[in-house]
Amino acid sequence: MKCFTADGKKLSRTTNGEVTYFVYDGNAVIEEQDENNETARNVYGRNLITRETADNKVVYGFNGHGDVVYYTNLDNIVLVVYDYDEFGNVIREENVVNSVSTLLPSIAGTTETATETIWASIESIDNPYRYAGYEYIEEVKLYDLNARYYNPEIARFLSADPDYNLGNRVIGLYEINVPTAASIMQANNLYVYCGNSPFAFVDKTGHSSVAVVGAAALLKYGPAIWAGVKFLAGAFVSAVVGYKIGEEIAESKNNSKKQNTKTENSNSKNDSSKTGNNSETQNDKSNSNKSGTDKDARLKGNPGDVNEDGYKETKIGDDGRATLERHHTDHDNPKLHTNPHDHKITWENGHPNFSGPINYPNGAPSFK
C-alpha cells in the first residue's frame, strides 16, 4: 500500500506489515524512515552517489542511460555488477568479490578475514536501485516510478497515463493544430513505456518521458536508435494523415481546376506560336511580292554569291536567284527558331517562296 502527494510522489509504502516513509529533495528520495528511526540515506549529484544504511555504505556506478551497473564499498572494491535489456529486465546480477578475493591479500592491510567480512556485507546490503536509477521492488518484480508502477517483462505501465486528456489527444472529436511527440506517444498507447523507445528516453516520475543525455547511451543503444526513429515517424504519419485528408482533397480539386486553365492557356499559346511560326515566312513572302524593291535585291545576284543584309545571309543559285537564306537571330522566339536557322527558297512565277525554319540545336553547318 502507498500514500502519495498531490503530484504523485510516494509518501509511504507498507510491505509485509512494515511501513517505510520517504523524505524528498525535489524528486529525489534522500531519506527513508520506519516508525521510529532513519533507515537509509541517499546522497545525490547528477545521479545517486551513495546509499547508507545502518550496516553499510555503498557507492554507485552508472552508464550513460542512467542504469546502475555496479556498486562498490568505501574501499572502491566492486561488489555487485548489473546488466539489463532495453526495457529494464535484469539479465545479470553478479556478486564479483569472489573473482577478486584471491587478490585481496596482496592489497596492503587486507586479509582473508577481510574477504569474509566483505561477503557478509554483500548479503546484508539493501540496494533497491537498478535500471535508469529507478527503485526496484523485489517482492513484486516492478519498478516504482512514483505516479505509476512499471513492469519490464511486458514493457508496460500497470495504469494508464495520468496526464492524458481531451486537450492533448491527437485523433478524435477535438482537433489540435500541431501534434507533439508526447501527445503522439500518449495517443498511441496509454500504457506504453517511453513510446517504446527505452534506449532514447527515461521516465523518472511516471508522468512523462525525457530524452536520455550522454554519449554513452548512444554507444550502448545506438543500433536500436533507427528503429525508434521509424516508430516515431510512423506514429506521426498515422496521427496526422486522417486529419489532413480533407485539405488534400480540396487541394486536389484546386489543382485540377488550375490544370484545366493551364491546358487552355497552353493551347492558346500553341495557336499563337503556330501563327508566329508562319509569320516570318508570310512576311518574307509579302516582302518578296514587292518586286523591284530594295528588299528583293538580296535574292538575286551572280551564281555562287552570298549576299549579306543585316542578320540575313542569302545564297545565290546557278540561275542567279536565291536558293537558301540564313538568319542569325531567333526572332525573340527561341522555342521555334534556333540562332542561326535557315530557310529554303523556291520560285514560282517569278516570286520566292520561303520554307519553314530549319533549326540547328546542336550547331549550324558552314553557310559559305
C-alpha positions in Angstrom: 0.0 0.0 0.0 1.2 3.5 -0.9 0.3 7.1 0.1 1.0 9.9 -2.4 1.5 13.6 -2.6 -0.7 15.6 -4.9 2.0 15.5 -7.6 2.4 11.7 -7.4 5.4 11.3 -5.1 5.1 8.3 -2.7 5.0 9.4 1.0 5.0 5.8 2.4 4.8 2.2 1.4 3.7 -0.8 3.5 5.4 -4.1 2.8 4.6 -7.2 4.8 3.2 -5.0 7.6 6.3 -2.8 7.7 5.8 0.9 6.9 8.6 2.9 5.2 8.3 6.7 4.9 10.1 8.7 2.3 11.7 12.2 2.5 12.4 14.2 -0.7 14.7 16.8 -2.0 12.9 17.8 -5.3 12.2 14.5 -7.0 14.9 12.6 -5.2 14.4 10.3 -2.2 17.1 11.4 0.2 15.9 9.6 3.4 13.9 6.6 4.4 12.4 6.1 7.8 10.4 3.5 9.8 8.1 4.3 12.6 11.0 5.4 14.9 14.3 5.9 13.1 16.1 6.8 9.9 16.8 3.5 8.0 18.6 4.7 4.9 20.1 7.9 3.5 20.9 8.7 -0.2 23.3 11.3 -1.5 22.7 12.6 -5.0 24.7 14.6 -7.5 23.5 14.2 -11.1 22.7 10.6 -10.2 22.6 8.7 -6.9 26.2 8.8 -5.5 26.0 6.8 -2.2 23.4 4.9 -0.1 24.0 4.4 3.6 22.1 2.1 5.9 22.8 1.1 9.5 25.1 -1.7 8.3 26.7 -0.5 5.1 27.5 2.4 2.8 27.9 1.8 -1.0 29.0 3.9 -3.9 27.1 3.6 -7.3 28.4 3.5 -10.8 26.1 4.3 -13.8 26.2 4.1 -17.6 25.1 7.0 -19.9 21.5 5.8 -19.8 21.4 6.2 -16.0 21.4 2.5 -15.2 23.1 1.3 -12.0 25.7 -1.0 -13.5 27.7 -1.7 -10.3 28.3 -0.5 -6.8 31.4 -0.6 -4.6 32.3 -0.4 -0.9 34.2 2.6 0.5 37.5 0.8 -0.4 36.5 1.1 -4.0 36.1 -2.7 -4.3 33.4 -3.6 -6.8 30.8 -5.7 -5.0 28.0 -6.3 -7.5 27.5 -5.7 -11.2 24.3 -5.4 -13.2 23.2 -5.6 -16.8 19.8 -5.0 -18.4 17.9 -5.4 -21.6 16.5 -2.3 -23.3 13.3 -2.4 -21.3 14.9 -2.9 -17.9 14.8 -6.6 -17.3 17.8 -7.6 -15.2 19.8 -10.1 -17.3 22.8 -10.1 -15.0 23.2 -9.5 -11.2 26.5 -10.9 -10.1 28.5 -10.8 -6.9 32.0 -10.3 -8.2 34.0 -10.2 -4.9 34.9 -13.9 -5.4 36.7 -13.0 -8.6 39.0 -10.6 -6.8 39.2 -12.3 -3.4 42.5 -14.1 -4.4 44.0 -10.6 -4.9 42.9 -9.2 -1.6 45.9 -10.5 0.4 48.2 -8.5 -1.9 46.4 -5.3 -1.0 48.0 -3.6 1.9 46.1 -4.2 5.1 43.7 -6.8 3.5 43.4 -10.3 5.0 41.3 -13.4 4.4 39.2 -12.3 7.3 38.5 -9.0 5.5 37.4 -11.0 2.5 34.9 -12.9 4.6 33.7 -9.6 6.0 33.1 -8.3 2.5 31.0 -11.4 1.6 28.9 -10.9 4.7 28.3 -7.3 3.9 27.1 -8.1 0.4 24.4 -10.4 1.8 23.1 -7.6 4.0 23.2 -4.7 1.5 19.9 -3.1 0.8 20.1 -1.8 -2.8 16.7 -1.1 -4.4 18.1 0.9 -7.3 18.5 -0.6 -10.8 17.6 0.3 -14.4 17.6 4.0 -15.2 18.1 4.6 -11.4 14.5 3.5 -10.7 13.6 1.8 -7.4 13.0 -1.9 -8.0 10.6 -3.7 -5.7 11.9 -7.3 -5.4 8.7 -8.7 -3.9 6.6 -7.9 -7.0 9.3 -7.5 -9.7 8.1 -4.0 -10.5 9.8 -0.6 -10.9 8.3 2.2 -8.8 8.2 5.4 -10.9 6.2 7.3 -8.2 3.0 8.0 -10.2 2.9 4.5 -11.8 4.3 1.1 -11.5 6.3 -0.3 -14.5 6.5 -3.9 -15.4 9.7 -4.5 -17.5 8.6 -8.1 -18.5 5.7 -6.7 -20.6 7.3 -3.3 -21.2 4.1 -1.5 -20.0 2.9 0.5 -17.0 0.2 -1.1 -14.9 -2.0 2.0 -15.1 -2.9 4.5 -17.9 -1.1 7.8 -18.4 -2.5 10.1 -15.7 -1.9 13.2 -17.8 -3.9 12.1 -20.9 -7.0 14.2 -21.6 -9.1 15.5 -24.5 -6.9 18.6 -24.7 -3.8 16.7 -25.8 -5.4 13.9 -27.8 -4.3 13.7 -31.5 -7.2 11.9 -33.2 -10.9 12.3 -32.1 -13.6 14.8 -31.7 -11.2 17.7 -31.0 -8.6 18.8 -33.4 -5.2 20.2 -32.4 -3.1 22.4 -34.5 0.3 20.7 -34.2 0.7 17.2 -32.8 3.6 16.9 -30.4 5.8 13.9 -29.9 4.5 13.5 -26.3 0.8 13.6 -27.4 1.5 11.1 -30.2 3.1 8.7 -27.6 0.0 9.1 -25.4 -2.5 8.6 -28.1 -0.7 5.5 -29.5 -0.9 3.6 -26.2 -1.8 5.0 -22.7 0.2 2.2 -21.0 3.3 2.3 -23.2 6.7 2.9 -21.6 8.6 5.8 -23.1 6.9 5.5 -26.5 8.5 2.0 -27.0 11.8 3.9 -27.3 13.6 3.0 -23.9 17.0 3.5 -25.4 16.3 7.2 -26.1 14.0 8.1 -23.2 13.5 7.6 -19.4 10.6 8.4 -17.2 11.6 9.5 -13.7 8.1 10.4 -12.5 5.6 8.2 -14.3 4.2 11.3 -15.9 6.3 11.9 -19.0 9.4 10.7 -20.7 12.5 12.8 -21.2 15.4 12.3 -23.7 18.5 10.5 -22.4 21.5 12.8 -22.2 25.0 11.4 -22.7 27.2 9.9 -25.5 27.4 6.6 -23.5 23.7 5.9 -24.1 24.2 6.3 -27.8 27.2 3.9 -27.7 25.2 1.3 -25.8 21.9 1.7 -27.6 23.0 3.1 -30.9 22.0 0.1 -33.1 18.4 0.5 -31.9 18.1 4.3 -32.5 17.0 3.9 -36.1 14.1 1.6 -35.0 12.9 4.3 -32.6 13.1 6.9 -35.3 11.0 4.8 -37.6 8.5 4.2 -34.8 8.1 7.9 -34.1 7.8 8.7 -37.8 5.2 6.1 -38.3 3.2 7.2 -35.3 3.3 10.8 -36.5 2.1 9.9 -40.0 -0.7 7.7 -38.6 -1.8 10.5 -36.3 -2.0 13.3 -38.9 -3.0 11.6 -42.1 -6.7 11.3 -41.2 -6.9 14.9 -40.2 -5.1 16.2 -43.3 -7.1 14.2 -45.8 -9.7 16.9 -46.2 -7.1 19.5 -47.1 -5.5 17.2 -49.6 -8.9 16.6 -51.3 -9.6 20.3 -51.5 -6.1 21.0 -52.8 -6.5 18.2 -55.4 -9.7 19.9 -56.7 -7.9 23.3 -56.9 -5.0 21.7 -58.7 -7.4 20.1 -61.2 -9.0 23.5 -61.9 -5.6 25.1 -62.3 -4.5 22.3 -64.7 -7.6 22.8 -66.9 -6.9 26.6 -67.0 -3.2 25.9 -67.8 -4.2 23.5 -70.6 -6.5 26.1 -72.1 -3.8 28.7 -71.9 -1.2 26.3 -73.4 -3.5 25.6 -76.3 -4.0 29.3 -76.9 -0.2 29.8 -76.8 0.4 27.0 -79.2 -2.1 28.5 -81.6 -0.2 31.8 -81.3 3.1 30.1 -81.7 1.9 28.4 -84.9 0.8 31.8 -86.2 4.2 33.2 -85.2 5.9 30.2 -86.9 4.4 31.2 -90.2 4.6 34.9 -89.6 8.2 35.2 -90.7 7.6 33.2 -93.9 4.5 35.3 -94.6 6.4 38.5 -94.1 9.1 37.3 -96.3 6.5 36.3 -98.9 4.9 39.7 -98.6 8.3 41.4 -98.9 9.1 39.2 -101.9 5.9 40.1 -103.6 7.0 43.7 -103.6 9.1 43.0 -106.7 11.6 45.6 -107.7 12.1 46.9 -104.2 15.4 47.1 -102.3 14.3 44.2 -100.0 14.3 41.9 -103.0 17.8 42.9 -104.1 19.5 40.3 -101.8 17.5 37.5 -103.5 19.3 37.9 -106.9 23.0 38.0 -107.9 25.8 36.1 -109.5 25.8 32.3 -109.2 27.6 31.3 -106.0 27.4 34.7 -104.4 26.4 35.1 -100.7 24.6 38.4 -100.2 24.5 39.9 -96.7 21.7 42.1 -95.5 21.7 42.8 -91.7 21.2 39.5 -89.9 20.5 37.7 -93.2 22.8 35.8 -95.5 21.4 34.7 -98.9 23.0 32.1 -101.1 22.5 32.7 -104.9 21.9 29.6 -107.2 23.0 28.8 -110.7 20.1 30.7 -112.2 21.1 33.9 -110.4 18.2 33.6 -107.9 18.3 32.8 -104.1 18.1 29.2 -103.1 18.9 29.3 -99.3 18.8 32.1 -96.6 20.3 32.0 -93.1 19.0 34.2 -90.3 21.4 35.0 -87.4 18.6 35.5 -84.9 15.9 33.6 -83.0 13.3 36.3 -83.7 12.7 36.5 -79.9 11.1 33.1 -80.2 13.7 30.5 -79.2 11.2 27.7 -78.9 10.6 27.9 -82.7 13.9 29.3 -84.0 17.5 28.5 -83.2 20.1 31.1 -83.7 21.1 30.7 -86.5 18.5 28.9 -88.7 17.9 28.5 -92.4 15.0 28.8 -94.9 15.0 27.1 -98.3 13.8 29.4 -101.2 11.8 28.1 -104.2 10.5 30.3 -107.0 7.1 30.3 -108.6 6.0 32.6 -111.4 9.0 34.8 -110.5 8.1 35.1 -106.8 10.2 33.5 -104.0 8.6 31.0 -101.5 10.3 30.6 -98.1 10.2 27.2 -96.3 9.7 26.9 -92.5 12.7 27.3 -90.3 15.5 24.7 -90.5 16.8 24.7 -86.9 20.2 23.6 -85.6 20.0 22.9 -81.9 23.5 21.3 -82.0 25.2 23.9 -84.1 24.8 25.0 -87.7 27.0 23.9 -90.7 29.1 26.4 -92.6 27.0 28.6 -95.0 29.7 29.7 -97.4 
